[in-house]
Amino acid sequence: MLRNDLTCRLEDGPVPVLVLAGPLTVRTAPQAETAVRKLLLDRGSLLVDVQDLEPVVPSLLAFFSSTLSGAGGWPAARLVLVGPPGLLSSALRRSGILREVGLAEDRDRALTLLGTRPARVRRRTGLPDTVVAVRFARILVRDACQEWELAGGIPARAELLADELVANAVVHGGGSRTLLLTLDDAGLRVGVRDEGAGVPDPDTATGQGLHVVAELSDGWGTSRHAVGKTVWALLRRG
């Protein structure tokens, strides 16, 4: 029988273990997300025991990866799930989040995984609603490139891309703005999300900065969302 409530129990130690038990639903997911976010921000490294978590709404499992990126991503924030093979582990693999969040069958293996960089690392940071956002974004990009051990011309190009993308979002975008950094096999992706309805066009006067983005990057584009869009640029490694 499906339980009605989700329980969150903390087992403290050098690396805290959060035990989640019960159904993961639209009603209970915010409770789990809040607990994971707080522990990641407070402690940096976290194991989450999910062997008794019931993924009633499998799509909600994505909160593990989104919360991790919002807390700074690897190595600033490290998250590994602990659970035996079964329905939950299958749902996690189908969701794709295991590219960013580790999964181990027991806690000993989970502790080892904390030291291994995932196949994809992300950082998501809100930006100020002023031109100060440009300088702030450059610092965030510089720090990420150092921690992710990116070399060659990538760090300098990434900072310049952040300049153009953030400046464009501040002047022409709308609502809140977010810097999105993603590193995976394809390379480093620098993106800026805003809530404005318009799509930037390099052939207009307001889109001239996109020519700089095109020259600096190995590809760029715009992803539309239900509210707003993300303008991104890719820098390939090697």
C-alpha positions as CSV (number, residue, x, y, z in Angstrom):
1,M,0.0,0.0,0.0
2,L,1.3,3.5,-0.9
3,R,2.1,5.7,2.0
4,N,0.7,9.2,2.1
5,D,3.7,11.1,3.6
6,L,7.3,11.4,2.7
7,T,9.7,11.2,5.6
8,C,13.2,12.9,5.6
9,R,15.6,11.6,8.3
10,L,19.2,12.8,8.7
11,E,22.0,10.5,9.8
12,D,24.8,12.8,10.6
13,G,28.5,12.1,10.2
14,P,31.6,13.3,8.2
15,V,29.3,13.0,5.2
16,P,25.6,13.3,6.1
17,V,23.1,10.8,4.9
18,L,19.6,11.9,4.2
19,V,17.1,9.0,4.2
20,L,14.0,9.6,2.1
21,A,11.1,7.2,2.5
22,G,7.6,7.3,1.0
23,P,6.0,8.6,-2.1
24,L,7.6,11.2,-4.3
25,T,4.6,13.2,-5.6
26,V,3.8,16.8,-6.6
27,R,2.9,17.4,-3.0
28,T,5.9,15.8,-1.3
29,A,8.7,16.7,-3.8
30,P,9.2,20.3,-2.5
31,Q,9.9,18.8,1.0
32,A,12.6,16.5,-0.3
33,E,14.0,19.3,-2.5
34,T,14.3,21.7,0.4
35,A,16.0,19.1,2.6
36,V,18.6,18.2,-0.1
37,R,19.3,21.9,-1.0
38,K,19.8,22.9,2.6
39,L,22.3,20.0,3.3
40,L,24.2,20.6,0.0
41,L,24.6,24.3,0.8
42,D,25.5,23.7,4.5
43,R,27.8,20.6,4.0
44,G,28.8,20.5,0.4
45,S,28.8,16.6,0.2
46,L,25.7,14.5,0.7
47,L,24.5,10.9,0.4
48,V,20.8,10.4,-0.1
49,D,19.4,6.9,0.7
50,V,16.5,6.3,-1.7
51,Q,15.9,2.6,-1.2
52,D,12.5,3.3,0.3
53,L,11.6,6.2,-2.0
54,E,8.6,5.6,-4.2
55,P,8.7,7.5,-7.5
56,V,5.0,8.0,-8.0
57,V,5.8,10.8,-10.5
58,P,9.1,9.7,-12.1
59,S,9.6,13.1,-13.8
60,L,10.0,14.7,-10.3
61,L,13.3,12.8,-9.8
62,A,14.9,15.6,-11.9
63,F,14.9,17.7,-8.7
64,F,18.1,15.9,-7.7
65,S,20.1,17.2,-10.6
66,S,18.5,20.7,-10.7
67,T,19.1,21.1,-6.9
68,L,22.7,20.0,-7.3
69,S,23.4,22.6,-10.1
70,G,21.7,25.3,-8.1
71,A,24.0,24.5,-5.2
72,G,27.1,25.0,-7.4
73,G,27.6,21.5,-8.9
74,W,30.7,19.4,-8.6
75,P,33.1,19.8,-6.9
76,A,31.5,22.6,-4.7
77,A,28.5,20.4,-4.2
78,R,28.6,16.6,-4.4
79,L,25.6,14.3,-4.4
80,V,25.3,10.5,-4.6
81,L,22.2,8.4,-4.3
82,V,22.2,5.1,-2.5
83,G,19.7,2.4,-3.6
84,P,19.7,-1.2,-4.8
85,P,18.7,-2.2,-8.3
86,G,15.0,-2.1,-8.8
87,L,12.1,0.1,-10.0
88,L,13.7,3.3,-8.6
89,S,17.1,2.8,-10.1
90,S,15.5,2.0,-13.4
91,A,13.5,5.2,-13.3
92,L,16.6,7.2,-12.4
93,R,18.5,5.7,-15.4
94,R,15.6,6.5,-17.8
95,S,15.5,10.1,-16.5
96,G,19.1,10.8,-17.5
97,I,20.0,12.5,-14.3
98,L,22.6,9.9,-13.5
99,R,24.9,11.7,-15.9
100,E,25.1,14.4,-13.1
101,V,24.2,12.5,-9.9
102,G,25.9,9.3,-8.8
103,L,24.1,6.1,-7.9
104,A,25.6,3.3,-5.7
105,E,24.1,0.1,-4.3
106,D,25.6,0.7,-0.9
107,R,27.0,3.5,1.2
108,D,30.6,2.5,1.0
109,R,30.5,2.6,-2.8
110,A,28.6,5.9,-2.6
111,L,31.4,7.5,-0.5
112,T,33.9,6.5,-3.2
113,L,31.7,8.0,-5.9
114,L,31.7,11.4,-4.1
115,G,35.3,11.9,-5.3
116,T,34.6,11.1,-9.0
117,R,33.5,13.9,-11.3
118,P,30.2,13.0,-13.1
119,A,30.0,12.8,-16.8
120,R,28.1,16.1,-16.9
121,V,28.5,19.0,-14.4
122,R,26.3,22.0,-14.2
123,R,26.0,25.3,-12.4
124,R,23.0,27.5,-12.3
125,T,23.2,31.0,-10.7
126,G,20.8,33.9,-10.6
127,L,22.1,37.2,-11.9
128,P,21.5,40.8,-10.7
129,D,19.1,42.8,-12.7
130,T,21.7,45.5,-13.6
131,V,24.9,45.8,-15.6
132,V,26.7,44.5,-12.6
133,A,25.5,41.1,-13.8
134,V,28.2,41.2,-16.5
135,R,31.1,41.4,-14.1
136,F,29.5,38.9,-11.8
137,A,29.0,36.4,-14.6
138,R,32.7,36.7,-15.6
139,I,33.8,35.8,-12.1
140,L,31.4,32.8,-12.0
141,V,32.8,31.6,-15.4
142,R,36.4,32.1,-14.3
143,D,35.8,30.1,-11.1
144,A,34.1,27.3,-12.9
145,C,36.8,27.0,-15.5
146,Q,39.4,26.8,-12.7
147,E,37.5,24.2,-10.7
148,W,36.7,22.1,-13.8
149,E,40.4,22.3,-14.9
150,L,39.7,23.8,-18.3
151,A,42.7,25.1,-20.1
152,G,43.9,26.4,-23.5
153,G,41.8,29.3,-24.8
154,I,38.5,28.1,-23.3
155,P,38.5,30.1,-20.1
156,A,39.2,33.4,-21.8
157,R,36.7,32.7,-24.6
158,A,34.1,31.6,-22.1
159,E,34.4,34.9,-20.1
160,L,34.0,36.9,-23.3
161,L,30.9,34.9,-24.3
162,A,29.4,35.5,-20.8
163,D,30.0,39.2,-21.4
164,E,28.0,39.3,-24.6
165,L,25.2,36.9,-23.6
166,V,24.6,38.5,-20.2
167,A,24.8,42.1,-21.5
168,N,22.3,41.2,-24.2
169,A,19.9,39.6,-21.6
170,V,20.2,42.7,-19.3
171,V,19.5,45.2,-22.1
172,H,17.0,43.2,-24.2
173,G,15.7,40.4,-22.0
174,G,13.0,40.4,-19.4
175,G,12.3,39.2,-15.9
176,S,14.9,37.2,-13.9
177,R,18.1,36.2,-15.5
178,T,20.2,33.1,-14.8
179,L,23.7,32.0,-15.9
180,L,23.9,28.4,-16.9
181,L,27.2,26.6,-17.2
182,T,27.4,22.9,-18.4
183,L,30.5,20.8,-19.0
184,D,30.2,17.4,-20.7
185,D,31.7,15.4,-23.5
186,A,30.6,18.0,-26.0
187,G,32.5,20.8,-24.3
188,L,31.6,23.8,-22.2
189,R,28.2,25.4,-22.8
190,V,27.6,29.0,-21.5
191,G,24.0,30.0,-21.4
192,V,21.9,32.8,-20.1
193,R,18.2,32.4,-19.5
194,D,15.7,35.3,-19.2
195,E,11.9,35.5,-19.1
196,G,11.6,37.8,-22.2
197,A,9.4,36.7,-25.1
198,G,11.6,38.0,-27.9
199,V,14.2,35.8,-29.7
200,P,17.6,37.5,-30.5
201,D,18.3,38.0,-34.1
202,P,21.9,38.7,-35.3
203,D,20.5,40.5,-38.4
204,T,18.9,43.3,-36.3
205,A,20.5,46.3,-34.6
206,T,19.8,44.8,-31.1
207,G,21.5,41.5,-32.1
208,Q,24.9,42.7,-33.2
209,G,26.6,41.1,-30.2
210,L,25.6,37.7,-31.5
211,H,28.1,38.0,-34.3
212,V,30.8,38.2,-31.6
213,V,29.2,35.1,-30.0
214,A,29.3,33.3,-33.3
215,E,33.0,34.1,-33.9
216,L,34.1,33.1,-30.3
217,S,32.1,29.9,-30.1
218,D,31.9,26.5,-31.9
219,G,28.1,26.9,-32.2
220,W,25.3,28.8,-30.5
221,G,21.5,28.9,-30.4
222,T,18.4,29.8,-28.6
223,S,16.2,27.3,-26.7
224,R,12.6,28.4,-26.1
225,H,10.8,27.6,-22.8
226,A,7.2,27.9,-21.6
227,V,8.3,31.3,-20.2
228,G,11.3,32.9,-21.8
229,K,14.3,31.5,-23.5
230,T,18.0,30.5,-23.1
231,V,20.7,31.8,-25.4
232,W,23.7,29.5,-25.3
233,A,27.1,29.1,-26.9
234,L,29.3,26.0,-27.0
235,L,33.1,25.7,-26.7
236,R,34.4,22.3,-27.7
237,R,37.4,20.9,-25.9
238,G,40.4,19.7,-27.8
